[in-house]
Amino acid sequence: MSRPERRPRPGAGTRPGARIDPGPDLRRGPVRAAAVAALLALGACAAWIGGATGDPPRERFVNPYVVPEDTGARVPPTYFLRRAWVQITRDLAATDVPPTVPLDLQAMAGRPFAVSWLGHSAMLMRVGGLWVLLDPVLTDTAGPVAGFGPARLTRLPVTLEGLPRIDVVLISHDHYDHLDLPSVRHLANQPGGPPAFFVGEGLGPWFRDNVGVSARGFRWWQEAELGGVAFRFVPAQHNSGRGLRDRNTTLWGGWVVGHRVEGVDRRFYFAGDTAYVQALFTDIRARIGPIDLAALPIGAYQPRALMRFEHTDPDDAVRAFMDLGAHRAFGVHWATFQLGDEEPIQPARDLDAAVRRHGVSGFGVTAIGAVLDVLPPRAAAR
């Protein structure tokens, strides 16, 4: 039987790094209060949740970019109950989802810089001889308890047991659909020793208490190098938290992975979860340089009154793609778990429409398990 997850005590220390504020409590607005019902009903990502009434104040990270206040329509509390009912009654066999192809690890192993989407935001990367996992949620549900939470709608292209020995695990933030306790515990106990876990600042104690390993915490723009591969943690416009009392006490962000191939610096960007703020993506472009391939979130965007401060929709993702000046991109964070009101396949259709509307090319969707080269097509074919 697996050990239950341990969460920080109220008032447990946080750290400097990003700007911090004391954070709101649950009495500030119906959206935050309703989100508590969502967490209890669905066991999904903890969004818009403040500290419990009566808890001592805790320092919290805040987003780096100022956005307009939420003055739009409010989501009624009954919305979350309705979503919970949809989760319970959905016919998984009849749900339209993207195809899954078996992951060809042998072919991937021979490539200098390649990535495969495993579903939702989980990806496996081969770069500079290293095996790297991003946001590995490789179990059947995304929630605080095994078997409780949104159910996986798609098949995995590879099981945890079928993975090669992983060298590095990158975590964008601590929401349940991005940080899965059974998955990281399995990886920590892989033959040959645990991988290096790279996480946002403040998340190290969770790994120590729940996984029994150390994890290196990163501030925004901080970089580390391992085996000739550079890993840089970059900002995102989002939040963090796994319970009712730890909102924004650990840092969230995206990752840029860089590697020099045949004398040319190549870069892969994973946005994590983020809302659209133009300055975020133009800053990344200015500070990092050209992005060869980007993994941008395109799902869990309805209803917009709730989600627009948390998640990009497909049109936002295309604008981010343009702001980054990325050469190519593919959509992640869609179809695998039902986290928004849109149908699982709808993000792909909306992305196709947004690409045509903006007149761009190089941004689309891929089958789960397909292998994509980070290098441009001509360089990858050499």
PLY file of the C-alpha trace (Angstrom):
ply
format ascii 1.0
element vertex 382
property float x
property float y
property float z
element edge 381
property int vertex1
property int vertex2
end_header
0.00 0.00 0.00
1.43 3.38 -0.96
2.17 5.98 1.69
-0.21 8.96 1.85
1.12 12.29 0.71
2.51 14.69 3.28
1.80 18.38 2.78
3.44 21.41 4.43
2.15 22.54 7.81
0.46 25.96 8.01
3.11 28.59 8.36
5.94 26.33 7.16
8.76 28.42 5.72
9.02 29.61 2.17
11.95 31.19 0.44
12.99 34.36 -1.36
13.22 34.47 -5.12
10.15 35.77 -6.89
8.14 38.63 -5.43
5.93 37.39 -2.61
2.70 38.45 -0.97
0.67 37.12 1.99
-2.01 35.67 -0.29
-5.81 35.83 -0.02
-8.04 33.61 2.07
-11.11 31.66 1.01
-13.51 34.50 1.73
-12.33 36.58 -1.25
-14.73 35.81 -4.05
-16.95 33.01 -5.30
-14.43 31.69 -7.82
-11.91 30.83 -5.13
-14.55 29.37 -2.84
-15.98 27.32 -5.68
-12.52 26.04 -6.54
-12.40 24.35 -3.15
-15.42 22.33 -4.22
-13.60 21.48 -7.44
-10.59 20.14 -5.57
-12.72 18.03 -3.26
-14.94 16.77 -6.08
-12.31 16.14 -8.72
-8.93 15.92 -7.01
-7.50 17.88 -9.92
-5.16 20.83 -10.11
-5.53 23.31 -7.25
-6.25 26.68 -8.82
-7.52 29.88 -7.17
-7.23 28.43 -3.66
-6.11 30.58 -0.75
-5.09 29.75 2.81
-7.71 28.26 5.11
-9.47 30.69 7.46
-7.60 31.01 10.75
-4.23 29.89 9.41
-1.26 32.17 10.05
-0.21 34.17 6.97
2.25 32.47 4.64
4.53 34.16 2.16
3.58 33.30 -1.39
5.06 33.69 -4.85
3.26 35.97 -7.29
3.24 36.19 -11.07
5.87 38.44 -12.65
3.50 40.21 -15.05
0.60 42.48 -14.13
-2.65 41.54 -15.88
-6.10 43.17 -15.76
-8.24 42.28 -12.77
-10.86 39.58 -13.14
-13.96 41.70 -13.78
-15.77 39.28 -16.08
-18.57 36.81 -15.50
-18.39 34.62 -12.42
-18.68 30.87 -12.42
-21.52 29.63 -10.20
-20.53 27.16 -7.46
-22.83 24.54 -9.04
-20.47 24.49 -12.03
-17.97 22.32 -10.18
-20.62 19.85 -9.09
-21.74 19.57 -12.70
-18.14 18.95 -13.80
-17.79 16.24 -11.18
-20.92 14.55 -12.55
-19.49 14.67 -16.08
-16.32 12.97 -14.80
-18.32 10.19 -13.17
-20.72 9.53 -16.06
-18.46 10.02 -19.10
-18.30 7.06 -21.48
-14.53 6.79 -21.92
-14.81 4.31 -24.77
-16.91 6.73 -26.84
-14.71 9.80 -26.24
-12.95 11.20 -29.33
-9.24 11.55 -28.49
-5.95 11.74 -30.44
-4.33 8.46 -31.49
-1.58 6.78 -29.51
1.32 5.03 -31.24
3.84 2.81 -29.42
6.94 4.77 -28.51
9.98 3.59 -30.49
12.67 3.97 -27.85
15.35 2.37 -30.02
14.86 4.90 -32.81
14.67 7.74 -30.31
17.90 6.68 -28.61
19.88 7.34 -31.78
18.74 10.93 -32.22
20.78 13.86 -30.89
17.79 15.95 -29.72
14.24 14.59 -29.88
11.03 14.61 -27.83
7.88 12.51 -27.62
4.53 13.59 -26.17
3.26 10.98 -23.71
-0.12 12.62 -23.14
-1.25 15.76 -21.26
2.00 17.60 -20.41
4.23 14.55 -19.95
7.09 14.23 -22.43
10.16 12.06 -22.87
13.26 13.70 -24.32
16.51 12.34 -25.70
19.21 15.00 -25.70
23.00 14.77 -25.60
22.84 11.13 -24.58
20.53 11.90 -21.63
16.98 10.67 -21.08
14.83 13.48 -19.69
11.20 13.34 -18.49
9.01 16.42 -18.24
5.97 16.53 -15.91
5.62 12.73 -15.76
2.01 11.88 -14.90
2.00 8.27 -16.05
-0.84 6.78 -14.01
-4.57 6.42 -14.68
-5.85 9.47 -12.79
-4.68 12.99 -11.94
-5.60 13.53 -8.31
-4.44 13.51 -4.68
-5.35 9.85 -4.14
-4.70 6.94 -6.52
-7.86 6.22 -8.50
-9.50 9.52 -7.49
-9.59 12.44 -9.90
-10.00 12.97 -13.64
-9.49 9.66 -15.46
-7.02 9.22 -18.30
-8.85 9.30 -21.63
-5.89 8.24 -23.80
-3.54 5.28 -23.83
0.06 5.67 -22.73
2.66 4.99 -25.45
5.01 3.56 -22.82
4.56 2.41 -19.23
6.64 3.47 -16.26
8.19 0.02 -16.29
9.01 0.32 -19.99
10.97 3.56 -19.70
14.73 3.66 -20.09
16.75 4.74 -17.08
15.90 8.41 -16.66
18.71 10.90 -16.02
16.73 14.09 -15.34
13.11 14.87 -14.40
11.84 18.42 -14.98
8.74 19.55 -13.05
6.95 22.74 -14.12
4.78 23.07 -10.99
3.08 21.05 -8.30
-0.52 20.70 -9.54
-1.71 17.10 -9.58
-1.90 16.88 -13.37
1.81 17.81 -13.58
3.34 16.28 -10.44
2.15 12.73 -9.79
3.35 11.12 -6.58
3.20 7.46 -7.74
5.10 8.34 -10.93
7.94 10.20 -9.22
8.19 7.56 -6.49
8.60 4.92 -9.18
11.31 6.97 -10.89
13.11 7.57 -7.60
13.39 3.80 -7.19
14.51 2.99 -10.73
17.45 0.58 -11.14
20.75 2.42 -11.10
19.59 5.14 -8.73
17.19 8.08 -8.87
17.31 10.72 -11.59
18.14 14.34 -10.89
14.89 16.15 -10.06
14.81 19.81 -11.16
11.85 21.73 -9.69
10.62 25.20 -8.87
11.92 26.83 -5.70
10.21 25.63 -2.53
9.25 22.20 -3.86
12.34 20.43 -2.53
10.84 19.70 0.92
7.86 17.94 -0.70
10.24 15.60 -2.54
12.21 14.96 0.65
9.09 14.19 2.70
7.11 12.22 0.10
9.63 10.72 -2.31
12.67 10.37 -0.07
15.04 12.09 -2.49
16.53 15.53 -2.85
15.35 17.86 -5.60
17.13 20.95 -6.84
14.98 24.08 -6.65
15.22 26.76 -9.34
14.28 30.41 -9.41
13.07 31.98 -12.64
15.86 32.35 -15.21
18.19 30.10 -13.19
20.16 27.56 -15.23
22.04 24.32 -14.61
24.13 22.18 -16.94
24.43 18.41 -16.95
26.39 16.43 -19.52
26.57 19.34 -21.95
22.82 19.98 -21.75
21.52 23.28 -20.32
18.30 23.42 -18.31
16.81 26.84 -17.58
13.67 27.51 -15.52
11.65 30.37 -17.01
8.54 32.25 -15.80
4.94 31.29 -16.47
1.72 33.11 -15.63
0.05 30.56 -13.38
0.02 29.41 -9.73
0.78 26.43 -7.52
-0.69 24.38 -4.68
-1.74 20.84 -3.84
-4.15 21.56 -0.98
-6.23 24.25 0.67
-3.41 25.94 2.57
-0.36 25.96 0.28
-1.43 28.13 -2.63
1.58 29.71 -4.37
4.10 28.57 -1.74
6.19 26.82 -4.41
7.36 28.35 -7.67
5.85 27.51 -11.06
7.34 28.00 -14.51
8.43 26.49 -17.80
11.68 24.93 -19.00
14.10 25.65 -21.82
16.44 22.78 -22.69
19.47 23.72 -24.76
22.10 21.59 -26.48
24.77 22.28 -29.09
24.41 19.98 -32.10
26.97 20.09 -34.93
28.18 23.50 -33.81
24.69 25.06 -33.58
22.85 25.87 -30.34
19.41 24.23 -30.37
16.61 24.96 -27.90
13.38 23.30 -26.82
10.81 25.23 -24.78
8.07 23.76 -22.59
5.69 26.42 -21.26
4.25 24.40 -18.38
0.83 25.82 -17.53
0.41 29.50 -18.31
-2.03 32.20 -19.21
-1.26 34.43 -22.18
0.77 37.55 -21.44
2.65 38.91 -24.44
5.53 40.26 -22.33
6.18 36.78 -20.93
6.90 35.28 -24.33
8.76 38.26 -25.76
10.98 38.27 -22.64
11.79 34.59 -23.16
12.63 35.30 -26.78
14.88 38.23 -25.84
16.71 36.45 -23.02
16.95 32.91 -24.40
17.22 33.34 -28.15
15.60 31.39 -30.99
13.39 28.43 -30.02
13.60 25.49 -32.43
10.63 23.56 -31.04
8.05 24.56 -28.42
5.48 22.53 -26.48
2.60 24.92 -25.80
-0.57 24.18 -23.78
-3.81 24.31 -25.77
-6.40 22.64 -23.51
-8.49 23.21 -20.36
-9.57 26.68 -21.49
-13.34 26.64 -20.97
-15.07 28.41 -19.31
-12.90 31.41 -20.16
-14.22 33.44 -17.19
-12.36 31.00 -14.95
-9.58 29.64 -17.13
-8.24 32.71 -18.93
-6.11 33.68 -15.94
-4.70 30.15 -15.73
-4.50 28.54 -19.20
-3.95 29.60 -22.79
-6.61 28.67 -25.31
-5.51 27.66 -28.84
-5.65 31.25 -30.11
-3.51 32.39 -27.16
-1.07 29.57 -27.90
-0.68 30.71 -31.50
-0.02 34.26 -30.33
2.58 32.90 -27.89
4.16 30.95 -30.75
4.42 34.16 -32.76
5.76 36.17 -29.80
8.45 33.55 -29.18
9.48 33.53 -32.82
9.60 29.74 -32.49
10.33 27.75 -35.63
7.87 24.95 -34.81
5.49 24.00 -32.01
3.07 21.28 -30.97
0.14 21.33 -28.57
0.17 19.70 -25.14
-2.13 19.79 -22.09
-5.18 18.55 -23.98
-7.39 15.47 -24.48
-5.72 13.31 -21.82
-7.65 14.47 -18.74
-10.97 16.32 -18.81
-10.02 19.52 -16.97
-12.14 22.05 -18.88
-15.61 22.27 -20.40
-14.46 21.81 -24.00
-14.66 18.34 -25.52
-11.28 16.52 -25.44
-10.74 16.79 -29.21
-11.89 20.43 -29.49
-8.47 22.03 -28.81
-7.07 20.42 -31.98
-9.91 21.86 -34.06
-9.60 25.28 -32.46
-5.84 25.25 -32.97
-6.25 24.49 -36.66
-8.66 27.42 -36.97
-6.32 29.74 -35.04
-3.33 28.81 -37.20
-5.32 29.62 -40.34
-6.71 32.81 -38.82
-3.23 34.12 -37.94
-1.66 32.89 -41.18
1.18 30.96 -39.56
2.67 27.53 -40.17
4.71 25.04 -38.17
2.28 24.70 -35.22
0.01 21.67 -34.95
-0.82 18.56 -32.97
0.87 15.18 -32.93
-0.06 11.62 -32.08
0.76 10.52 -28.55
4.02 8.60 -28.74
5.23 10.14 -32.00
8.87 11.25 -31.94
9.69 14.80 -33.00
13.18 16.10 -33.73
14.02 19.39 -32.07
16.42 20.06 -34.93
14.97 21.52 -38.13
13.93 18.83 -40.65
17.02 19.22 -42.85
19.46 19.07 -39.93
17.65 16.08 -38.39
17.86 14.15 -41.68
21.67 14.35 -41.91
0 1
1 2
2 3
3 4
4 5
5 6
6 7
7 8
8 9
9 10
10 11
11 12
12 13
13 14
14 15
15 16
16 17
17 18
18 19
19 20
20 21
21 22
22 23
23 24
24 25
25 26
26 27
27 28
28 29
29 30
30 31
31 32
32 33
33 34
34 35
35 36
36 37
37 38
38 39
39 40
40 41
41 42
42 43
43 44
44 45
45 46
46 47
47 48
48 49
49 50
50 51
51 52
52 53
53 54
54 55
55 56
56 57
57 58
58 59
59 60
60 61
61 62
62 63
63 64
64 65
65 66
66 67
67 68
68 69
69 70
70 71
71 72
72 73
73 74
74 75
75 76
76 77
77 78
78 79
79 80
80 81
81 82
82 83
83 84
84 85
85 86
86 87
87 88
88 89
89 90
90 91
91 92
92 93
93 94
94 95
95 96
96 97
97 98
98 99
99 100
100 101
101 102
102 103
103 104
104 105
105 106
106 107
107 108
108 109
109 110
110 111
111 112
112 113
113 114
114 115
115 116
116 117
117 118
118 119
119 120
120 121
121 122
122 123
123 124
124 125
125 126
126 127
127 128
128 129
129 130
130 131
131 132
132 133
133 134
134 135
135 136
136 137
137 138
138 139
139 140
140 141
141 142
142 143
143 144
144 145
145 146
146 147
147 148
148 149
149 150
150 151
151 152
152 153
153 154
154 155
155 156
156 157
157 158
158 159
159 160
160 161
161 162
162 163
163 164
164 165
165 166
166 167
167 168
168 169
169 170
170 171
171 172
172 173
173 174
174 175
175 176
176 177
177 178
178 179
179 180
180 181
181 182
182 183
183 184
184 185
185 186
186 187
187 188
188 189
189 190
190 191
191 192
192 193
193 194
194 195
195 196
196 197
197 198
198 199
199 200
200 201
201 202
202 203
203 204
204 205
205 206
206 207
207 208
208 209
209 210
210 211
211 212
212 213
213 214
214 215
215 216
216 217
217 218
218 219
219 220
220 221
221 222
222 223
223 224
224 225
225 226
226 227
227 228
228 229
229 230
230 231
231 232
232 233
233 234
234 235
235 236
236 237
237 238
238 239
239 240
240 241
241 242
242 243
243 244
244 245
245 246
246 247
247 248
248 249
249 250
250 251
251 252
252 253
253 254
254 255
255 256
256 257
257 258
258 259
259 260
260 261
261 262
262 263
263 264
264 265
265 266
266 267
267 268
268 269
269 270
270 271
271 272
272 273
273 274
274 275
275 276
276 277
277 278
278 279
279 280
280 281
281 282
282 283
283 284
284 285
285 286
286 287
287 288
288 289
289 290
290 291
291 292
292 293
293 294
294 295
295 296
296 297
297 298
298 299
299 300
300 301
301 302
302 303
303 304
304 305
305 306
306 307
307 308
308 309
309 310
310 311
311 312
312 313
313 314
314 315
315 316
316 317
317 318
318 319
319 320
320 321
321 322
322 323
323 324
324 325
325 326
326 327
327 328
328 329
329 330
330 331
331 332
332 333
333 334
334 335
335 336
336 337
337 338
338 339
339 340
340 341
341 342
342 343
343 344
344 345
345 346
346 347
347 348
348 349
349 350
350 351
351 352
352 353
353 354
354 355
355 356
356 357
357 358
358 359
359 360
360 361
361 362
362 363
363 364
364 365
365 366
366 367
367 368
368 369
369 370
370 371
371 372
372 373
373 374
374 375
375 376
376 377
377 378
378 379
379 380
380 381
